Amino acid sequence: MVDLSGLPGAELVEQGLRDVAAGMESPEALLVSIAAKRLRRQGLPVPETVFADAELRLYRALCREDPQGAYGRYNALIRRLVSFAHALELAEGKAIRARRA
């Protein structure tokens, strides 16, 4: 597995992995649940049991915390998740090319 440190949003995904494994519904766990299939394909140890309807659950949780800022925060978290997954793909590609060289 590629070292996650330094990847954008790594702290969210690492916390989310811990929370999902513990069965704890947190914003981070819901983010990992949203991208579970992609993260598994990228080699991350995402448990098979993730939160259903994670997008809606995340948005509702953010609304409870800050109704006015929920939409912006939701979009920011999703962008961080996408940035993380993209950066992980790039890091994996570099690791594969380094092994071949």
Phi and psi restraints in degrees (range 20) as a CNS / XPLOR table:
assign (resid 1 and name C) (resid 2 and name N)
       (resid 2 and name CA) (resid 2 and name C) 1.0 -75.1 20.0 2
assign (resid 2 and name N) (resid 2 and name CA)
       (resid 2 and name C) (resid 3 and name N) 1.0 145.2 20.0 2
assign (resid 2 and name C) (resid 3 and name N)
       (resid 3 and name CA) (resid 3 and name C) 1.0 -66.8 20.0 2
assign (resid 3 and name N) (resid 3 and name CA)
       (resid 3 and name C) (resid 4 and name N) 1.0 126.2 20.0 2
assign (resid 3 and name C) (resid 4 and name N)
       (resid 4 and name CA) (resid 4 and name C) 1.0 -85.4 20.0 2
assign (resid 4 and name N) (resid 4 and name CA)
       (resid 4 and name C) (resid 5 and name N) 1.0 -17.5 20.0 2
assign (resid 4 and name C) (resid 5 and name N)
       (resid 5 and name CA) (resid 5 and name C) 1.0 -61.2 20.0 2
assign (resid 5 and name N) (resid 5 and name CA)
       (resid 5 and name C) (resid 6 and name N) 1.0 138.5 20.0 2
assign (resid 5 and name C) (resid 6 and name N)
       (resid 6 and name CA) (resid 6 and name C) 1.0 90.7 20.0 2
assign (resid 6 and name N) (resid 6 and name CA)
       (resid 6 and name C) (resid 7 and name N) 1.0 -11.7 20.0 2
assign (resid 6 and name C) (resid 7 and name N)
       (resid 7 and name CA) (resid 7 and name C) 1.0 -81.9 20.0 2
assign (resid 7 and name N) (resid 7 and name CA)
       (resid 7 and name C) (resid 8 and name N) 1.0 141.3 20.0 2
assign (resid 7 and name C) (resid 8 and name N)
       (resid 8 and name CA) (resid 8 and name C) 1.0 -63.0 20.0 2
assign (resid 8 and name N) (resid 8 and name CA)
       (resid 8 and name C) (resid 9 and name N) 1.0 127.6 20.0 2
assign (resid 8 and name C) (resid 9 and name N)
       (resid 9 and name CA) (resid 9 and name C) 1.0 83.4 20.0 2
assign (resid 9 and name N) (resid 9 and name CA)
       (resid 9 and name C) (resid 10 and name N) 1.0 5.2 20.0 2
assign (resid 9 and name C) (resid 10 and name N)
       (resid 10 and name CA) (resid 10 and name C) 1.0 -57.8 20.0 2
assign (resid 10 and name N) (resid 10 and name CA)
       (resid 10 and name C) (resid 11 and name N) 1.0 -37.7 20.0 2
assign (resid 10 and name C) (resid 11 and name N)
       (resid 11 and name CA) (resid 11 and name C) 1.0 -64.8 20.0 2
assign (resid 11 and name N) (resid 11 and name CA)
       (resid 11 and name C) (resid 12 and name N) 1.0 -35.1 20.0 2
assign (resid 11 and name C) (resid 12 and name N)
       (resid 12 and name CA) (resid 12 and name C) 1.0 -67.6 20.0 2
assign (resid 12 and name N) (resid 12 and name CA)
       (resid 12 and name C) (resid 13 and name N) 1.0 -45.2 20.0 2
assign (resid 12 and name C) (resid 13 and name N)
       (resid 13 and name CA) (resid 13 and name C) 1.0 -68.3 20.0 2
assign (resid 13 and name N) (resid 13 and name CA)
       (resid 13 and name C) (resid 14 and name N) 1.0 -43.3 20.0 2
assign (resid 13 and name C) (resid 14 and name N)
       (resid 14 and name CA) (resid 14 and name C) 1.0 -60.8 20.0 2
assign (resid 14 and name N) (resid 14 and name CA)
       (resid 14 and name C) (resid 15 and name N) 1.0 -44.5 20.0 2
assign (resid 14 and name C) (resid 15 and name N)
       (resid 15 and name CA) (resid 15 and name C) 1.0 -65.1 20.0 2
assign (resid 15 and name N) (resid 15 and name CA)
       (resid 15 and name C) (resid 16 and name N) 1.0 -40.8 20.0 2
assign (resid 15 and name C) (resid 16 and name N)
       (resid 16 and name CA) (resid 16 and name C) 1.0 -61.1 20.0 2
assign (resid 16 and name N) (resid 16 and name CA)
       (resid 16 and name C) (resid 17 and name N) 1.0 -40.7 20.0 2
assign (resid 16 and name C) (resid 17 and name N)
       (resid 17 and name CA) (resid 17 and name C) 1.0 -61.5 20.0 2
assign (resid 17 and name N) (resid 17 and name CA)
       (resid 17 and name C) (resid 18 and name N) 1.0 -43.0 20.0 2
assign (resid 17 and name C) (resid 18 and name N)
       (resid 18 and name CA) (resid 18 and name C) 1.0 -64.1 20.0 2
assign (resid 18 and name N) (resid 18 and name CA)
       (resid 18 and name C) (resid 19 and name N) 1.0 -44.3 20.0 2
assign (resid 18 and name C) (resid 19 and name N)
       (resid 19 and name CA) (resid 19 and name C) 1.0 -66.2 20.0 2
assign (resid 19 and name N) (resid 19 and name CA)
       (resid 19 and name C) (resid 20 and name N) 1.0 -43.0 20.0 2
assign (resid 19 and name C) (resid 20 and name N)
       (resid 20 and name CA) (resid 20 and name C) 1.0 -61.2 20.0 2
assign (resid 20 and name N) (resid 20 and name CA)
       (resid 20 and name C) (resid 21 and name N) 1.0 -44.8 20.0 2
assign (resid 20 and name C) (resid 21 and name N)
       (resid 21 and name CA) (resid 21 and name C) 1.0 -59.9 20.0 2
assign (resid 21 and name N) (resid 21 and name CA)
       (resid 21 and name C) (resid 22 and name N) 1.0 -33.3 20.0 2
assign (resid 21 and name C) (resid 22 and name N)
       (resid 22 and name CA) (resid 22 and name C) 1.0 -87.3 20.0 2
assign (resid 22 and name N) (resid 22 and name CA)
       (resid 22 and name C) (resid 23 and name N) 1.0 -3.6 20.0 2
assign (resid 22 and name C) (resid 23 and name N)
       (resid 23 and name CA) (resid 23 and name C) 1.0 74.6 20.0 2
assign (resid 23 and name N) (resid 23 and name CA)
       (resid 23 and name C) (resid 24 and name N) 1.0 19.7 20.0 2
assign (resid 23 and name C) (resid 24 and name N)
       (resid 24 and name CA) (resid 24 and name C) 1.0 -95.7 20.0 2
assign (resid 24 and name N) (resid 24 and name CA)
       (resid 24 and name C) (resid 25 and name N) 1.0 122.0 20.0 2
assign (resid 24 and name C) (resid 25 and name N)
       (resid 25 and name CA) (resid 25 and name C) 1.0 -83.7 20.0 2
assign (resid 25 and name N) (resid 25 and name CA)
       (resid 25 and name C) (resid 26 and name N) 1.0 105.7 20.0 2
assign (resid 25 and name C) (resid 26 and name N)
       (resid 26 and name CA) (resid 26 and name C) 1.0 -128.8 20.0 2
assign (resid 26 and name N) (resid 26 and name CA)
       (resid 26 and name C) (resid 27 and name N) 1.0 165.2 20.0 2
assign (resid 26 and name C) (resid 27 and name N)
       (resid 27 and name CA) (resid 27 and name C) 1.0 -54.5 20.0 2
assign (resid 27 and name N) (resid 27 and name CA)
       (resid 27 and name C) (resid 28 and name N) 1.0 -38.6 20.0 2
assign (resid 27 and name C) (resid 28 and name N)
       (resid 28 and name CA) (resid 28 and name C) 1.0 -67.3 20.0 2
assign (resid 28 and name N) (resid 28 and name CA)
       (resid 28 and name C) (resid 29 and name N) 1.0 -41.5 20.0 2
assign (resid 28 and name C) (resid 29 and name N)
       (resid 29 and name CA) (resid 29 and name C) 1.0 -64.5 20.0 2
assign (resid 29 and name N) (resid 29 and name CA)
       (resid 29 and name C) (resid 30 and name N) 1.0 -37.1 20.0 2
assign (resid 29 and name C) (resid 30 and name N)
       (resid 30 and name CA) (resid 30 and name C) 1.0 -68.4 20.0 2
assign (resid 30 and name N) (resid 30 and name CA)
       (resid 30 and name C) (resid 31 and name N) 1.0 -37.2 20.0 2
assign (resid 30 and name C) (resid 31 and name N)
       (resid 31 and name CA) (resid 31 and name C) 1.0 -61.7 20.0 2
assign (resid 31 and name N) (resid 31 and name CA)
       (resid 31 and name C) (resid 32 and name N) 1.0 -46.3 20.0 2
assign (resid 31 and name C) (resid 32 and name N)
       (resid 32 and name CA) (resid 32 and name C) 1.0 -61.5 20.0 2
assign (resid 32 and name N) (resid 32 and name CA)
       (resid 32 and name C) (resid 33 and name N) 1.0 -38.4 20.0 2
assign (resid 32 and name C) (resid 33 and name N)
       (resid 33 and name CA) (resid 33 and name C) 1.0 -64.1 20.0 2
assign (resid 33 and name N) (resid 33 and name CA)
       (resid 33 and name C) (resid 34 and name N) 1.0 -38.8 20.0 2
assign (resid 33 and name C) (resid 34 and name N)
       (resid 34 and name CA) (resid 34 and name C) 1.0 -59.5 20.0 2
assign (resid 34 and name N) (resid 34 and name CA)
       (resid 34 and name C) (resid 35 and name N) 1.0 -41.6 20.0 2
assign (resid 34 and name C) (resid 35 and name N)
       (resid 35 and name CA) (resid 35 and name C) 1.0 -106.1 20.0 2
assign (resid 35 and name N) (resid 35 and name CA)
       (resid 35 and name C) (resid 36 and name N) 1.0 19.3 20.0 2
assign (resid 35 and name C) (resid 36 and name N)
       (resid 36 and name CA) (resid 36 and name C) 1.0 -53.9 20.0 2
assign (resid 36 and name N) (resid 36 and name CA)
       (resid 36 and name C) (resid 37 and name N) 1.0 -47.9 20.0 2
assign (resid 36 and name C) (resid 37 and name N)
       (resid 37 and name CA) (resid 37 and name C) 1.0 -61.9 20.0 2
assign (resid 37 and name N) (resid 37 and name CA)
       (resid 37 and name C) (resid 38 and name N) 1.0 -46.2 20.0 2
assign (resid 37 and name C) (resid 38 and name N)
       (resid 38 and name CA) (resid 38 and name C) 1.0 -64.1 20.0 2
assign (resid 38 and name N) (resid 38 and name CA)
       (resid 38 and name C) (resid 39 and name N) 1.0 -43.7 20.0 2
assign (resid 38 and name C) (resid 39 and name N)
       (resid 39 and name CA) (resid 39 and name C) 1.0 -65.1 20.0 2
assign (resid 39 and name N) (resid 39 and name CA)
       (resid 39 and name C) (resid 40 and name N) 1.0 -37.4 20.0 2
assign (resid 39 and name C) (resid 40 and name N)
       (resid 40 and name CA) (resid 40 and name C) 1.0 -63.5 20.0 2
assign (resid 40 and name N) (resid 40 and name CA)
       (resid 40 and name C) (resid 41 and name N) 1.0 -44.0 20.0 2
assign (resid 40 and name C) (resid 41 and name N)
       (resid 41 and name CA) (resid 41 and name C) 1.0 -59.9 20.0 2
assign (resid 41 and name N) (resid 41 and name CA)
       (resid 41 and name C) (resid 42 and name N) 1.0 -28.3 20.0 2
assign (resid 41 and name C) (resid 42 and name N)
       (resid 42 and name CA) (resid 42 and name C) 1.0 -87.9 20.0 2
assign (resid 42 and name N) (resid 42 and name CA)
       (resid 42 and name C) (resid 43 and name N) 1.0 4.9 20.0 2
assign (resid 42 and name C) (resid 43 and name N)
       (resid 43 and name CA) (resid 43 and name C) 1.0 93.2 20.0 2
assign (resid 43 and name N) (resid 43 and name CA)
       (resid 43 and name C) (resid 44 and name N) 1.0 7.7 20.0 2
assign (resid 43 and name C) (resid 44 and name N)
       (resid 44 and name CA) (resid 44 and name C) 1.0 -83.3 20.0 2
assign (resid 44 and name N) (resid 44 and name CA)
       (resid 44 and name C) (resid 45 and name N) 1.0 145.6 20.0 2
assign (resid 44 and name C) (resid 45 and name N)
       (resid 45 and name CA) (resid 45 and name C) 1.0 -81.5 20.0 2
assign (resid 45 and name N) (resid 45 and name CA)
       (resid 45 and name C) (resid 46 and name N) 1.0 69.4 20.0 2
assign (resid 45 and name C) (resid 46 and name N)
       (resid 46 and name CA) (resid 46 and name C) 1.0 -84.1 20.0 2
assign (resid 46 and name N) (resid 46 and name CA)
       (resid 46 and name C) (resid 47 and name N) 1.0 123.8 20.0 2
assign (resid 46 and name C) (resid 47 and name N)
       (resid 47 and name CA) (resid 47 and name C) 1.0 -57.6 20.0 2
assign (resid 47 and name N) (resid 47 and name CA)
       (resid 47 and name C) (resid 48 and name N) 1.0 152.0 20.0 2
assign (resid 47 and name C) (resid 48 and name N)
       (resid 48 and name CA) (resid 48 and name C) 1.0 -65.2 20.0 2
assign (resid 48 and name N) (resid 48 and name CA)
       (resid 48 and name C) (resid 49 and name N) 1.0 -31.9 20.0 2
assign (resid 48 and name C) (resid 49 and name N)
       (resid 49 and name CA) (resid 49 and name C) 1.0 -91.1 20.0 2
assign (resid 49 and name N) (resid 49 and name CA)
       (resid 49 and name C) (resid 50 and name N) 1.0 106.4 20.0 2
assign (resid 49 and name C) (resid 50 and name N)
       (resid 50 and name CA) (resid 50 and name C) 1.0 -120.4 20.0 2
assign (resid 50 and name N) (resid 50 and name CA)
       (resid 50 and name C) (resid 51 and name N) 1.0 176.1 20.0 2
assign (resid 50 and name C) (resid 51 and name N)
       (resid 51 and name CA) (resid 51 and name C) 1.0 -82.0 20.0 2
assign (resid 51 and name N) (resid 51 and name CA)
       (resid 51 and name C) (resid 52 and name N) 1.0 126.5 20.0 2
assign (resid 51 and name C) (resid 52 and name N)
       (resid 52 and name CA) (resid 52 and name C) 1.0 -71.9 20.0 2
assign (resid 52 and name N) (resid 52 and name CA)
       (resid 52 and name C) (resid 53 and name N) 1.0 155.1 20.0 2
assign (resid 52 and name C) (resid 53 and name N)
       (resid 53 and name CA) (resid 53 and name C) 1.0 51.9 20.0 2
assign (resid 53 and name N) (resid 53 and name CA)
       (resid 53 and name C) (resid 54 and name N) 1.0 40.4 20.0 2
assign (resid 53 and name C) (resid 54 and name N)
       (resid 54 and name CA) (resid 54 and name C) 1.0 -61.5 20.0 2
assign (resid 54 and name N) (resid 54 and name CA)
       (resid 54 and name C) (resid 55 and name N) 1.0 -36.1 20.0 2
assign (resid 54 and name C) (resid 55 and name N)
       (resid 55 and name CA) (resid 55 and name C) 1.0 -60.8 20.0 2
assign (resid 55 and name N) (resid 55 and name CA)
       (resid 55 and name C) (resid 56 and name N) 1.0 -48.5 20.0 2
assign (resid 55 and name C) (resid 56 and name N)
       (resid 56 and name CA) (resid 56 and name C) 1.0 -66.8 20.0 2
assign (resid 56 and name N) (resid 56 and name CA)
       (resid 56 and name C) (resid 57 and name N) 1.0 -41.3 20.0 2
assign (resid 56 and name C) (resid 57 and name N)
       (resid 57 and name CA) (resid 57 and name C) 1.0 -63.5 20.0 2
assign (resid 57 and name N) (resid 57 and name CA)
       (resid 57 and name C) (resid 58 and name N) 1.0 -40.0 20.0 2
assign (resid 57 and name C) (resid 58 and name N)
       (resid 58 and name CA) (resid 58 and name C) 1.0 -63.2 20.0 2
assign (resid 58 and name N) (resid 58 and name CA)
       (resid 58 and name C) (resid 59 and name N) 1.0 -47.7 20.0 2
assign (resid 58 and name C) (resid 59 and name N)
       (resid 59 and name CA) (resid 59 and name C) 1.0 -60.9 20.0 2
assign (resid 59 and name N) (resid 59 and name CA)
       (resid 59 and name C) (resid 60 and name N) 1.0 -42.7 20.0 2
assign (resid 59 and name C) (resid 60 and name N)
       (resid 60 and name CA) (resid 60 and name C) 1.0 -64.2 20.0 2
assign (resid 60 and name N) (resid 60 and name CA)
       (resid 60 and name C) (resid 61 and name N) 1.0 -39.6 20.0 2
assign (resid 60 and name C) (resid 61 and name N)
       (resid 61 and name CA) (resid 61 and name C) 1.0 -63.4 20.0 2
assign (resid 61 and name N) (resid 61 and name CA)
       (resid 61 and name C) (resid 62 and name N) 1.0 -41.7 20.0 2
assign (resid 61 and name C) (resid 62 and name N)
       (resid 62 and name CA) (resid 62 and name C) 1.0 -67.4 20.0 2
assign (resid 62 and name N) (resid 62 and name CA)
       (resid 62 and name C) (resid 63 and name N) 1.0 -35.0 20.0 2
assign (resid 62 and name C) (resid 63 and name N)
       (resid 63 and name CA) (resid 63 and name C) 1.0 -64.4 20.0 2
assign (resid 63 and name N) (resid 63 and name CA)
       (resid 63 and name C) (resid 64 and name N) 1.0 -37.1 20.0 2
assign (resid 63 and name C) (resid 64 and name N)
       (resid 64 and name CA) (resid 64 and name C) 1.0 -65.6 20.0 2
assign (resid 64 and name N) (resid 64 and name CA)
       (resid 64 and name C) (resid 65 and name N) 1.0 -37.2 20.0 2
assign (resid 64 and name C) (resid 65 and name N)
       (resid 65 and name CA) (resid 65 and name C) 1.0 -73.4 20.0 2
assign (resid 65 and name N) (resid 65 and name CA)
       (resid 65 and name C) (resid 66 and name N) 1.0 -44.0 20.0 2
assign (resid 65 and name C) (resid 66 and name N)
       (resid 66 and name CA) (resid 66 and name C) 1.0 -155.9 20.0 2
assign (resid 66 and name N) (resid 66 and name CA)
       (resid 66 and name C) (resid 67 and name N) 1.0 87.8 20.0 2
assign (resid 66 and name C) (resid 67 and name N)
       (resid 67 and name CA) (resid 67 and name C) 1.0 -55.6 20.0 2
assign (resid 67 and name N) (resid 67 and name CA)
       (resid 67 and name C) (resid 68 and name N) 1.0 -37.5 20.0 2
assign (resid 67 and name C) (resid 68 and name N)
       (resid 68 and name CA) (resid 68 and name C) 1.0 -72.4 20.0 2
assign (resid 68 and name N) (resid 68 and name CA)
       (resid 68 and name C) (resid 69 and name N) 1.0 -33.1 20.0 2
assign (resid 68 and name C) (resid 69 and name N)
       (resid 69 and name CA) (resid 69 and name C) 1.0 -102.8 20.0 2
assign (resid 69 and name N) (resid 69 and name CA)
       (resid 69 and name C) (resid 70 and name N) 1.0 4.6 20.0 2
assign (resid 69 and name C) (resid 70 and name N)
       (resid 70 and name CA) (resid 70 and name C) 1.0 -61.7 20.0 2
assign (resid 70 and name N) (resid 70 and name CA)
       (resid 70 and name C) (resid 71 and name N) 1.0 -44.3 20.0 2
assign (resid 70 and name C) (resid 71 and name N)
       (resid 71 and name CA) (resid 71 and name C) 1.0 -61.8 20.0 2
assign (resid 71 and name N) (resid 71 and name CA)
       (resid 71 and name C) (resid 72 and name N) 1.0 -46.9 20.0 2
assign (resid 71 and name C) (resid 72 and name N)
       (resid 72 and name CA) (resid 72 and name C) 1.0 -65.4 20.0 2
assign (resid 72 and name N) (resid 72 and name CA)
       (resid 72 and name C) (resid 73 and name N) 1.0 -41.8 20.0 2
assign (resid 72 and name C) (resid 73 and name N)
       (resid 73 and name CA) (resid 73 and name C) 1.0 -66.8 20.0 2
assign (resid 73 and name N) (resid 73 and name CA)
       (resid 73 and name C) (resid 74 and name N) 1.0 -40.7 20.0 2
assign (resid 73 and name C) (resid 74 and name N)
       (resid 74 and name CA) (resid 74 and name C) 1.0 -58.3 20.0 2
assign (resid 74 and name N) (resid 74 and name CA)
       (resid 74 and name C) (resid 75 and name N) 1.0 -50.0 20.0 2
assign (resid 74 and name C) (resid 75 and name N)
       (resid 75 and name CA) (resid 75 and name C) 1.0 -62.8 20.0 2
assign (resid 75 and name N) (resid 75 and name CA)
       (resid 75 and name C) (resid 76 and name N) 1.0 -38.3 20.0 2
assign (resid 75 and name C) (resid 76 and name N)
       (resid 76 and name CA) (resid 76 and name C) 1.0 -64.5 20.0 2
assign (resid 76 and name N) (resid 76 and name CA)
       (resid 76 and name C) (resid 77 and name N) 1.0 -41.7 20.0 2
assign (resid 76 and name C) (resid 77 and name N)
       (resid 77 and name CA) (resid 77 and name C) 1.0 -65.4 20.0 2
assign (resid 77 and name N) (resid 77 and name CA)
       (resid 77 and name C) (resid 78 and name N) 1.0 -41.2 20.0 2
assign (resid 77 and name C) (resid 78 and name N)
       (resid 78 and name CA) (resid 78 and name C) 1.0 -64.8 20.0 2
assign (resid 78 and name N) (resid 78 and name CA)
       (resid 78 and name C) (resid 79 and name N) 1.0 -40.4 20.0 2
assign (resid 78 and name C) (resid 79 and name N)
       (resid 79 and name CA) (resid 79 and name C) 1.0 -62.2 20.0 2
assign (resid 79 and name N) (resid 79 and name CA)
       (resid 79 and name C) (resid 80 and name N) 1.0 -41.0 20.0 2
assign (resid 79 and name C) (resid 80 and name N)
       (resid 80 and name CA) (resid 80 and name C) 1.0 -62.6 20.0 2
assign (resid 80 and name N) (resid 80 and name CA)
       (resid 80 and name C) (resid 81 and name N) 1.0 -40.9 20.0 2
assign (resid 80 and name C) (resid 81 and name N)
       (resid 81 and name CA) (resid 81 and name C) 1.0 -63.0 20.0 2
assign (resid 81 and name N) (resid 81 and name CA)
       (resid 81 and name C) (resid 82 and name N) 1.0 -45.9 20.0 2
assign (resid 81 and name C) (resid 82 and name N)
       (resid 82 and name CA) (resid 82 and name C) 1.0 -64.8 20.0 2
assign (resid 82 and name N) (resid 82 and name CA)
       (resid 82 and name C) (resid 83 and name N) 1.0 -41.5 20.0 2
assign (resid 82 and name C) (resid 83 and name N)
       (resid 83 and name CA) (resid 83 and name C) 1.0 -61.3 20.0 2
assign (resid 83 and name N) (resid 83 and name CA)
       (resid 83 and name C) (resid 84 and name N) 1.0 -41.5 20.0 2
assign (resid 83 and name C) (resid 84 and name N)
       (resid 84 and name CA) (resid 84 and name C) 1.0 -60.8 20.0 2
assign (resid 84 and name N) (resid 84 and name CA)
       (resid 84 and name C) (resid 85 and name N) 1.0 -50.9 20.0 2
assign (resid 84 and name C) (resid 85 and name N)
       (resid 85 and name CA) (resid 85 and name C) 1.0 -61.6 20.0 2
assign (resid 85 and name N) (resid 85 and name CA)
       (resid 85 and name C) (resid 86 and name N) 1.0 -40.5 20.0 2
assign (resid 85 and name C) (resid 86 and name N)
       (resid 86 and name CA) (resid 86 and name C) 1.0 -65.9 20.0 2
assign (resid 86 and name N) (resid 86 and name CA)
       (resid 86 and name C) (resid 87 and name N) 1.0 -45.1 20.0 2
assign (resid 86 and name C) (resid 87 and name N)
       (resid 87 and name CA) (resid 87 and name C) 1.0 -63.9 20.0 2
assign (resid 87 and name N) (resid 87 and name CA)
       (resid 87 and name C) (resid 88 and name N) 1.0 -36.4 20.0 2
assign (resid 87 and name C) (resid 88 and name N)
       (resid 88 and name CA) (resid 88 and name C) 1.0 -64.5 20.0 2
assign (resid 88 and name N) (resid 88 and name CA)
       (resid 88 and name C) (resid 89 and name N) 1.0 -41.4 20.0 2
assign (resid 88 and name C) (resid 89 and name N)
       (resid 89 and name CA) (resid 89 and name C) 1.0 -59.8 20.0 2
assign (resid 89 and name N) (resid 89 and name CA)
       (resid 89 and name C) (resid 90 and name N) 1.0 -44.5 20.0 2
assign (resid 89 and name C) (resid 90 and name N)
       (resid 90 and name CA) (resid 90 and name C) 1.0 -63.8 20.0 2
assign (resid 90 and name N) (resid 90 and name CA)
       (resid 90 and name C) (resid 91 and name N) 1.0 -42.4 20.0 2
assign (resid 90 and name C) (resid 91 and name N)
       (resid 91 and name CA) (resid 91 and name C) 1.0 -65.1 20.0 2
assign (resid 91 and name N) (resid 91 and name CA)
       (resid 91 and name C) (resid 92 and name N) 1.0 -39.2 20.0 2
assign (resid 91 and name C) (resid 92 and name N)
       (resid 92 and name CA) (resid 92 and name C) 1.0 -63.3 20.0 2
assign (resid 92 and name N) (resid 92 and name CA)
       (resid 92 and name C) (resid 93 and name N) 1.0 -42.2 20.0 2
assign (resid 92 and name C) (resid 93 and name N)
       (resid 93 and name CA) (resid 93 and name C) 1.0 -61.7 20.0 2
assign (resid 93 and name N) (resid 93 and name CA)
       (resid 93 and name C) (resid 94 and name N) 1.0 -41.2 20.0 2
assign (resid 93 and name C) (resid 94 and name N)
       (resid 94 and name CA) (resid 94 and name C) 1.0 -65.1 20.0 2
assign (resid 94 and name N) (resid 94 and name CA)
       (resid 94 and name C) (resid 95 and name N) 1.0 -40.1 20.0 2
assign (resid 94 and name C) (resid 95 and name N)
       (resid 95 and name CA) (resid 95 and name C) 1.0 -65.2 20.0 2
assign (resid 95 and name N) (resid 95 and name CA)
       (resid 95 and name C) (resid 96 and name N) 1.0 -39.6 20.0 2
assign (resid 95 and name C) (resid 96 and name N)
       (resid 96 and name CA) (resid 96 and name C) 1.0 -66.3 20.0 2
assign (resid 96 and name N) (resid 96 and name CA)
       (resid 96 and name C) (resid 97 and name N) 1.0 -43.7 20.0 2
assign (resid 96 and name C) (resid 97 and name N)
       (resid 97 and name CA) (resid 97 and name C) 1.0 -64.1 20.0 2
assign (resid 97 and name N) (resid 97 and name CA)
       (resid 97 and name C) (resid 98 and name N) 1.0 -36.6 20.0 2
assign (resid 97 and name C) (resid 98 and name N)
       (resid 98 and name CA) (resid 98 and name C) 1.0 -66.9 20.0 2
assign (resid 98 and name N) (resid 98 and name CA)
       (resid 98 and name C) (resid 99 and name N) 1.0 -37.8 20.0 2
assign (resid 98 and name C) (resid 99 and name N)
       (resid 99 and name CA) (resid 99 and name C) 1.0 -67.7 20.0 2
assign (resid 99 and name N) (resid 99 and name CA)
       (resid 99 and name C) (resid 100 and name N) 1.0 -32.2 20.0 2
assign (resid 99 and name C) (resid 100 and name N)
       (resid 100 and name CA) (resid 100 and name C) 1.0 -75.1 20.0 2
assign (resid 100 and name N) (resid 100 and name CA)
       (resid 100 and name C) (resid 101 and name N) 1.0 -27.7 20.0 2
